[in-house]
Amino acid sequence: DLGDMGADKFDVVSQKLVPGLYQVAHSSKLGAVFVTSAVGRPPVETSQLVKLDDKTLEQLAAVTPADAPARGDRDGGVYAVYGVGIEEDLGQVWVTNTRQNTVAVYSADDLSLIKQFDADLVPHPRDVVLVNGKAYVSATFVPEVHVFDAETLEPAGVITLTSGARRGEFGTGGLALDAAGNALFVSSLGSN
């Protein structure tokens, strides 16, 4: 019963989108929801970044990422999009291209590509969160959070994390941001 879960207290709007939905980011300031999708194993051929109206879920824009470089003798597929974060003041949508170990930046307005970073820049990036002009990107299973400057669109450094567990190695997973508290929370897949 949905009433037992409190669903009756909300107006529910749904919209059928593309297959393989992965992450979602919302911006009240932009009045939009951004959703990533990717389908299949490498080389991933089907991937989209979709922009929706945050009230009606009407699709406002969609883009298929550019072709990715070949991997050895295999086709590279596309720069499939997985993680998503928004830099509202600069009108940017940042995505992680997990299969190519990198990130990309799109225009929040029309989803045109602003910058595709080179492949193999961030090991298996998962999440991206933005605050104070910086993009923080988790590098899954390694003890790193990669930082980018959202204004210059350049790498700004790497935060190396350590595990408090004896002989444990921090294996970065998800990120969560408390902008008001100026705190970035990072989970470790490797050291509990």
Disulfide bonds with the S-S distance in Angstrom:
none
